[in-house]
Amino acid sequence: MTRLTFGVSASSFAANMALRQNAIEHKESHPLAYQVTMDDFYVDDCLTGRDKEEDVVQLVDELQELSALGGFTLRKFKASKQQVLVNLSKDLIDPKSTQEIKDQNDFTKVLGVEWNADSDCFRPMISLPEQETQLSKRVLVSNIARLYDVMGWCSPAIILMKMLLQELWEKNLSWDQPVPASIEKTWGRWRRELTGLREHLIPRPYFPEPVKKKDIQLHGFCDASELAYAGVVYLRAVDLNENVYVSLVMAKTKVAPIKRLSIPRLELCSGVILDRKSTRLNSSHQ
């Protein structure tokens, strides 16, 4: 088999299997590219980086060599530093590469978020359709599902709608039955305010580039209420001048079960979320 058929059920599995199997077979000769292929690819997209430009250049070369061994070529490279792209031919570079970006609002989609290579910042993707004339449970669920927030950057906003959806579920409405006026009013206000999230930019690096870190720690917090519970992990660093820098890494929220639990039990649930997130982050940075 030398061609991948798109649209059939096994396509995504076949693509991932070929990519990963190629990396496994050449693990010894291309260790850097192997690690990136196993950890930083999502289907046919890769999002990765290094602290130094020369390390990224080396990684790009190794990734190209590894992919060539499998009979395919990586294309549409995009970087926040022009030096990374100078050794690549023009046909391998994204048309909107670093040196061509002039507009501060010029963002590209990267694995469910928007990224500006010029400012090297992310922002949440907000793509809700036009307001329906009649708000039903079907419309509300569909709209909430459009908000992709895998890192939990927008958790404080999205959890409000999860709680609203639970309230709607408790009313036992049919999928296309109009929602109560109180819920429609809350939804309308939240929808109008949601676009404000696009004004908040999230720097890709956890810390400013010149910072010389002498100590890095993961700090986790969790909490619960009668309606919801959450866990959040921060990265804390201290530089050589004893300055402290803190960055949000990941957050996760959940709505409390309809069958109400005691606050102590919900606190334990939030602790489980925090433990899972902390364990995942620890393992991914080893």
N, C-alpha and C positions, 0 to 999 in steps of 0.2 A: 504494500500500500504506500503510495507516494503522494496522495492528495487527501486533504481533509474536507469532508462535506459539511458545510455549515447548515444549521437549521434542524438537524436530526438530534435525537435525545443524547446520543453518545458523543457529540462533537466536542463539548467542553472537556469531558473526561479524556478523550483521545488527545486533545491539544495539550492538556496539562501533563498527561502521562508521557508524551513524547518529549516535552521540555524537561521534565524532571529526570527521566531515564537517561537522556543525553548527559545531563549534569552528573548523575551518579556514575556513569561509565567513565567520565573524565575528571573525577573528583581529585585524583592525585596530581594531575598536571595543571589543573585550574582551580585551586582551592577557594580563591576569592569569588570567582564567578559561580562556583558551586553553591557557596553559602547564600549569595544573593538570589540565585535561581530558586533555591528551596524556601527562602524566607520572604522575599520581597516582590515576587510576581503574583499577580492576580489575573488568571487566564493569560492574556497576551500583553498585559500592561505591567510595567515595573516602576516602582517608586523607591529610590534608594539614595544614599549619599555618604560622604566621608567628611572628616574635619578639615582635610587639606586638599587643595586643588590637584596636586600631583598624585595623590592617592586615588582621586576620582578618575583622572586620566588613565592611570594604570588599570583601574577596574573596568573602564569602558573598553579598553583594548582587550582585556582578558575575556569580557563578555562576548565581544565580537568573535574572538577566536573560538570560544566554546560553542557559540551558535553555529559557526561555519562547520564545525565538526559534525553537527547534526543536520546540515544541509539547509539551513535557513539563515536569514540575515535580520538583525534588529534595526529598526528604522524609527524615524520621528523622534530623535533625541532632542531633549530640551534641558537646559541647565540654567542655574542662577548665576553662573560664572562663565564668561565667554571663553576663558582659557580651556575649559573642558571640551569645547567644540572645535577648536582650531585644527585638530588632526583628523577630523572626520570629513568625508566627502559631502558635497552639498545635498546629494540625493538621500543621505541618511539623517539629515537634520530637519527638524520640524520647520515648516515655512515661517512660523512666528517664533523664531529663535530669539535668544537673549538680545542680540545687537539690534534687532528690528523692533523691539517693543518701545514705543514712545508714549503711549497712553497709560496713565497710572491705573486706569480702570480696565485694562486689557487682561482678562483672566482666561485661563484654559482649564478644562475639566480634567481632573486627575483622581481616579478611583473614588468617585462620588463626592468630591469637594472641588472647589475652584482654587487655582493657584496662579499667582502673579509672579513670573520669573524675575521681573525687574526689581520689585520690592521684596521678593522671596517670602511672601505671606500667603496664607490660606484664608478663605472665607467660606461660610456655610452656603450650600446650594439651596435656594428657596424657589421652587417652581410650582406653585399652586395654580390650578386653572382658574378661569373666571368664576365668580361667585354664582352658584346655582340659584335659580329663582325659588326653589323649594329645598330646604335643607332636610335631609333624611339621614338615617343611620348609615345607609349605603354610601352617601356622599361624604359624610364625615370620616368614616373609616378609610375611604379611598384617599382623601386629602392628607390625613395623618400619615398614611403609608408612604407618601411621596417624600417625607422628610427623612433624608438619609444622614444619620449622625452616629457613625460607628464609634467615634472617639468620645462621645458624650459632651462635646463642646457646648451644645445647645440644650443640655439636659434640663436646666431650670425652666426653659420655655416649653419644651415638649412634654414634660411630665404633667403640666396643667391640662393638656389636651387628653392625655391618657386617663386622667382622673375624670374628665368630662365624659369620655367615652364609657367609662365604667358606670357612671351615673345614668347614662342613657341606656346601658344594658340592663340595669336594674329595673327600668320602667317597662321592660318586656314589649318594646315597640317592634313592629315588623320592619323589614329592611327599607321599605319605601314610604313608610308613614311619616308625616311631618313631625319634627321634634318640638317639644314645648318651647314657648317664647323665651323663657329664662335661659335655656341652653343655647338657643339661636343668638340671643344677645351676647352671651359670653363668647361664643364662637366668633361672632362678627368683630368684637373688640380685639380678641387675640389675633385674628387674621390681619387686621389693620396694623397691629404693632409688630407682627412677625417680620415684615420687610426691614425693620430696623436692625435685624441681626446681620444683614449684608453690609452694614456700615462698620462692623467690628472685624478688624483684620487680626489674624493669628500668625505671628512669626513662625516660620518653619524651624529655625534653630531654637533650642530651649534657652540658650544664653547668648549674649552678644559675642561676636567672633573674637574680639581681642582679649576676652576674659581668660586668665590663666587660673584654672581651677585646682585647688589643692584638696578639696573634699566634696564628694557628691553623695547625697542620701535620697532615698525614696521615703516620702511621708504620706501616710494614708489616714483618711478620716471617714467615719460612717455615722449615720444618724437615721432616726425613724420618727414618724408621727402616725396618727391613726389612719391617715389617707395614703401615705407613700413612705418609701425608705430608699436610701441611696448610699453609695460608696464612691470616694474620689481619691485619686493618687496624684501627688505633686512631686516634682523633682527639685531638690534644694541643693545649691552649690555655694561654696565659700571660696573666694579667690585669695591670692597672696596678700592682699591688703585688708583682709577680713571683711570685705563687702559680701553681702548675702544676696543671692538671686533665687527666685522661686518661679517655677513654671508649671502650669497645669498639664498633666500627661493624659489622663483618662478618667472618665466618670461613668457611672451607670446608675439608672434610677428604675424603680419598679413600683407599680401601684399595689397597695395593700390588698389582700384577698377580699372578695365580697363577704365571705364568712369572716367577720372581724376577729382579729387576734389581739392579744394583750400587747401593750407597749413593750414589755421585756422580750416577748417572742419576736416582735418586729425588729427590735434592736439586734437580736441575734441574726435575723435575716439580713440586715444591713452589714453585719460583720462577715457573713458568708460571702456577700458580693465583694467586699473589700479584700478578703482573703484570696478569692479567685483572681481578681484583677492584679493584686500584688504578686501572686505566684506567676501569673502569665508574664508580667513585665520583667520579673527577675530572671525567668528562664529565657526570655527573648534577648536579654542584654548580656548573657554569660558568654 
